[in-house]
Amino acid sequence: MSGRLAEVGQHLATTRELGVVVGAMRSIAAARVQEARQQLDGVRAYAETLGTAIGEALALLPEPQRPAAGEAGHGQGLVLALCAEQGFVGGFNERVLDAALACRSGSAGQLWLLGERGGLGAQERGLQPDWTAPVAVHLDEVPALAGRLAEALYARLGEGAATRVTLVHAQPGRPGVLARPLLPFDYGRFAVSRRAQAPHITLAPERLIIGLADEYLYAELCEALVLSFAAENEARMQAMVAAQGNVEQRRSELLAEFRRVRQDEITEEIVELSASRL
């Protein structure tokens, strides 16, 4: 076998192996998207239960004493963007960063980023995030990450470094990026309960409402992290579909080249054999 034929054969084998790897990555991403969708139902049910409890707790206070609806104010803002931790996600991080910068109130606004790849994308744009952390690469890491994130946000607001927080993240099945206010907590979105009989409580209503609001914020962060996780893997799945098409096209080209080189060698051998006999 000639050197050229061996070289083409090696490229063909490598392309075949690459196709197997791309197919496996696509399958893993698809499985993670499905897993996230299943987890999302539980997170949303938990948040809905907390919302109902907040409405019942608000009914325990006279209307003038109820917490405000959550004024955003004009102070310094903080934008929390959920990007990708791993690569092969196409333009996922670029879309999230574009939305985060659109929400940022000038150069003075703080930018928090989750996800190593998002941090690299920010550096390429000449941006220096005020705070970064890895994002969850497995769904069982989401609860602990949401808890740490809530503590960090409350600490930053307690220091007076920011007065409002905007959460920016992608959603599966939708091309756009969602940006929504997270803090100050908006109590006005919960319907005040009209139950004739008030629930039995062991805490003062004010403390109960604050505790439920903290728990609801935690649920919101969990939901956003799960949605971003699903969207990231959906983007990776789409990228792998495109990559698989490119690999198949390259494999077809190499296979045609292999057959052509092999045919040229056979023809050359026949010509040499015929010439030697003559």
Order of alpha helices (4+ residues) and beta strands (2+ residues): alpha-beta-alpha-beta-alpha-beta-alpha-beta-beta-alpha
